[in-house]
Amino acid sequence: MSDIRAIVRIILIALHQVAMAVIVIASLAITSASALAAFEVIPWLDFPLSINGAPIPEAGMYAQIAVNGLVVCLLFFLPGSFRVMRLETSHRQFMINMEDVARAYSLAHNADRAGLFQTHSEFDAVRERLAHLREHPDLQGLEPEVLEVAAQMSRISDDLARTYSDERVARARAFLTQRQEEIALFEQRLDAAKLIHGEMRHWLRQLELDEAVAQSQLERLKAEIVEIFPEFAIQDTESAPADPPDVIRLRSLVAE
């Protein structure tokens, strides 16, 4: 899309320049023809014109003078158009230069983050960066002023480059990666603990259910024994320790 816009802009600029050249050439030609016609070197234009059937004498001369005046008036707009075109051209050139500066600064800043520059003095640091940019193969076609501005910008952002150096960024990324792995391991262990907790809870509920069933069966068995042997009063061992023979007899009956 940007390439299409650039092509359209170039075409419009070319048409604008052609239009201004046509206006200048036409004004010179018509003015010269009018001047020669005024000195009777060449005849005026023959342009038959009539109003309400009455012919207007020398209508071609009047038409030629009117067109000549109109074209001369258009010449007064050309200086403004030239200034606008010059401003647009300088603006585009400025944008191109700023893009070059940004590209050179990016390369210098990346080299600074990698620890390539070791000089701390301001003058020597700028000179070191400028030498690096001059030797860089991607910046061979740039002007020295652009490289100098990029080197100065890189020197100003020296603290930022040391703060976010490649070594520190790599160390921070390694730390974050390790923390992420630890969190993943913790989540795995947490999932395993949840699974074990669920199994233990299910097991406990099953044991409680089995215990309740066994207790119910025991109570039913006691009731049946009391119904069959009403002369025996079944008591707990702790509540009636003075009657061991009955308990022994009851256990023998249950065993049978």
N, C-alpha and C positions, 0 to 999 in steps of 0.2 A: 504493500500500500504506500509506503514511504517512497519507493522508487517511482511509482506512478505519479505521485505528487511532485516529485522533483522533475520528472519529464514534462509534466504540464506547466510547471513554473518556468522551465527553460523555454518552452514554446511560446508562452505568453510574453516573456521578456524579448524574445526574438521578434515577435509580431509588433510589440511596442516600438522597438527600435526601427523596424521597417516602416511603420506608420509615421514616425517622426521624420525619417529620411524622405518619405514621399511628400510630406507637408513642406519640408524645406525646398525640395526640388521643384514642387509645383508652384510654390510662392516665387521662387527665383524665375521660373519660366514665365509665369503670368505677368509678373512685374516687368520683366524684360520686354515681353510682347506689348504690354501697355505703353511702356516708355518709347519703344520703336514706333508704335502706332501714333503716339502723341507727336512725334517728330516727323510723321508721315513717311516713315521708311517702309512700313508695312501697313496694310489696311486694317481697319477695325473689324471685329467679327460682324458678320451679316446675320442678323437674327430678326426675322419678320415677326412683329408683334402688333396686335390691334386691340383696341378697347371699344366695344359697341360698334364694331365695323369700321372704326376710324383708325387707320394705321399710325403707329408711333414712329416718327423718324429717328434714325440712329439708335434703335432699340438694342442692337448688338453692342454698340459702344458702352451704353449704360450697363448692360448685363456683364460685359467684360470688366468694367471698373468695379461693379458690385462684388463679383467673384474675387477680383484681386484684393479688394479691401477685406473680404472675409478671410482669405488665406493669410493676409498679413496679420490680421487679428489672432489667428491661430498660432502664429509664430511667438506671440507673447506668452503662450502657455508652455512652450518648449523648455525654457530654463527651469521652471518648477518641476516638470517631468524629469529633466536630467538630474536635478537634486534628489528627487525621490528614488530614482534608479541607483544613484550613487550611494544613498543611505541603505537601500536594500542590499546592494553588493557588499558594502562594508559590514552590515549586520551578518550576512551569511559568512563572510570571511572571519568575523569575530567568533561566530559559532564554531566554525571549523577549527580555529586556533584553540578555543576552549576545549574542544573534544581532544585535540592533540595534547594539550596540557593535562587533561584528566587521564589520558592513556599513559603518558610518561610518568605522572605522579603515582598511578596505580602500580606500575612496575617498580618504581623506587621504593614505595611503601612496602610492597611484598618482599623486596630484597632486605629492607630494614627489619621487617618482622622475622626474617630468616637468620638474622644476626650477621649479615654480610658486612655492615659498616661498623667499625670499631672506634672511629675517631669521635671524641666528645667536644672538641673545640668547635665553635660555631662556624668559623671561616673554613677550617679544614674539613668539617663535616659536609658543608655545602660543596666544596671542591671534590670531595670523594664521591658524593652522589652524582655530581655533574659528570665526572669521568666515567662512572658506571653507565650513565644514560647515553653518553656519547659512544661508548663501545657496544651498546646493546644493538643487536641486528635488526630489531623491529622499529628502531627509532632513527635510522640512518638518514631519512629524508626530512626530518624536522629541523626548524630553525634553531640556532643556538639560544635565542631569547626564550623560546618555548621550553627548552631543556633547563635553562637557568631558573625559570619560574617554577617548574616542577621540582627541581632540586631544593629550592628554598621552601616550598610547601612541604616536602618530605622532611626537611630539617625541623620545621615547626611542629610536625606531628611525631617527633622522635619519641616523646613520652608515651604517646598512644601506641606506637609500634612496640615499645618495650613491654607495655602492659599486656598487650594482646599478641605477644610473640608466638611463633609457631610452637616453640617448646612448651610454653605455658598452656597454650590452647590444647596441644596434644595431651599434656598431663591432666588437664581438666576433663577432657573427653574420656581418657582412660579411667579417671576416678568415677565419672558418671556411668561409664559402662560397667565398672565393677559394682557400683551401687545398684544398678539395674539388675545385674545377675544375682546379687544377694537378695534383692526383693523378689525376684522370680523363684529363687530357692526357698525363701521364706513362705511364699504363697503355696509352693508344692508341699512343704511340710505342714502348713496350715490345712490344706485340703486333706492330707493323710490323717491329721489329727481329728478333723471333722468326721472322716470316714470311720476311724476307730471309735470315736465317741458315739456315733450312731449305732455301730455294732454292739458296743457295751450297753447302751441304753436298751436296745432291742433284746439283748441277752438277759438284762436285769428284769425287764418286763416279762420275759418268758419264764424266768425263775420264779418271780412273784406269782405268776399265773399257775405254774406247776405246784408251788407251795400251797396256794389257795385251794387247788383241786385236791391235793393230798390231805390238807386239813379238813376239807369237807368230807372226804371219804372216811377219815378217821372219826369224825363226829358221827357220821352215819353208822359206822361200825360199832361205836360205843352205844349208840341208841339201840341197835339191833341186839347187842349182848345184854343190855339191861332188860330189853323186852323178853329175851329168851330166859335169862336168869334173873328174875326180879329180886331173889334173895341176896344178890351181891350188889352192893352200892359201890359203883366205880368212883374212886377218888384219885386225886393227884398224888404223886409220891411226896411232893413237898408239903401239901396241905394235910395229909394223913399218913405220917410215917409210922404210926402205932399199929398198923394192920398189914404187915408184910405178907402173911399167908394168902390173903385174898388177892393181893396183887400178883403174887407168884402164880396162883391158880388161874387168874384171868389171863396172864401172859401165856400160860401153857395152853389154855383154850384157844387163844388167838393163833398160837403157833400151829395148833391142830387144824 
